[in-house]
């Protein structure tokens, strides 16, 4: 009984950890996309000017 509870708690913690990691990765990807867009816009504005 207790081992089942421990397994459930471990699984629950793992699921939370995975969600935190996925959220962090998506935020990191978003920051990279924004940086890339800023560089792209700068290059385009320099070409026009």
Secondary structure as UniProt FT lines:
FT   HELIX           2..48
//
